[in-house]
């Protein structure tokens, strides 16, 4: 149908209204997205697997709910899910060969809550293996291409989810963020991505990478949509002891604007090494736009920024080496037999894990080994305290912090694969938020001359997603910059 | 060795060079005096989380074994870990 293209460019809010007006049905909305996937995904490669049995059943149920007068905003909304979130009976592999064929016996809490709210699952999206990477090139299956320039990466690790939303293949997508894995791909693909406060969303059913840093969050095409999805997923879950009982009404003061708010610009982030001039120009324009909208822009400092990457690359690999010890070829998916159990385990992990995962398992095992523990792991956890204190002090002077999300725009596929440290530096502006447990949002703040998206990051104090979303929304309104669907002609 | 990732010839050189570069970056942590700084045990303040000890259904034996590469008689099957006596 002629409307098909338009149906894949809507936001949740617009869709909910049109579904109630019977402009189209949930089934037609799904069909439009499946057609868009058929049109573009052989080029974008955002998805690993599709779930027709789910989308058919869930769209039917959504249409029944709508005809009963259900006003839930997520009823019938087409969703993609990162390949690290367990969905019962749907192959979930964390982008890794070691989990090939693994069909979870249960569905994780975040996904269950969105299913209950009426979302319709289209499929499973590509990611870096075990969410380790910043370009989605570490997937054991295939790389994903940036919808704005197919020769470039979408960012990562949740690159498939970001690309799916940017290409109009899904209206919303779920990702996970351990060091920037939602915010950085959102920035590189020109969509909105949000990492909640650590503990806001239950991690039950998330295949763990670094348990003290991981959070689940949404990709959407508007700030309001991010708030709607977060609101549906958030809240205490008895199945995740780190999930919080704290309440935060993210939609209440959402449209209150930034007049009178103080927004901090950390000089270490503003002038971060390697920041591209076009990114800096877009951030300058965003700062001006927020100032014009009534915010007071204040200079703040995060003095331990230069140590963040080093601390992160001890803590995250240490946790990953411990979490990934369970993949021994006995209980899940892939197995390579050997003469004895040690040899089976080594062969399974040799063939099952890719280069980056092996690198991090080695690094983490080393950092935790006796004799090095104090020098590396304990030291890094102390530095983490210093980084958190930096943010505490900065938030004495401002309500939220703004910066670029990524120092660069999307880079060409293959540009950083030979140099792990250069890849790690992609997350230099985002990983502080994970170390300090803060909520962070990335939203589009314009395009470079080459038509590559730039992302603005808003960081808020712990448990104040409402503040971060309010600032992001104010920028979206003041600037008129909206997340768009890439043309992909 | 501890990591059980089955290194093969050539791997050691490949990873040694990359890991040395990463560790050289990480070494900057030594510049900081952290003598009096407590390590972060948890980043958000959460008190002890307890719940009532009420049984709830778990996975059936069949479901728990469904993903195993090899199962026999309701168990995960693994290579023998002891020599026959």
Interface residues (C-beta under 8 A of the other chain):
Chain A: X101 X102 X103 X105 X106 X197 X198 X199 X212 X238 X241 X242 X244 X304 X306 X307 X309 X310 X311 X313 X314 X321 X328 X329 X330 X331 X332 X333 X334 X335 X337 X338 X339 X340 X341 X342 X343 X344 X345 X346 X347 X349 X350 X353 X358 X359 X361 X362 X363 X365 X366 X369 X376 X378 X379 X380 X381 X382 X383 X384 X385 X386 X388 X420 X421 X424 X435 X436 X437 X462 X463
Chain B: X2 X3 X4 X5 X6 X7 X8 X15 X18 X19 X21 X22 X23 X25 X26 X27 X28 X29 X30 X31 X32 X34 X37 X38 X39 X40 X41 X42 X43 X44 X46 X49 X51 X59 X63 X64 X66 X67 X68 X69 X70 X76 X78 X79 X80 X81
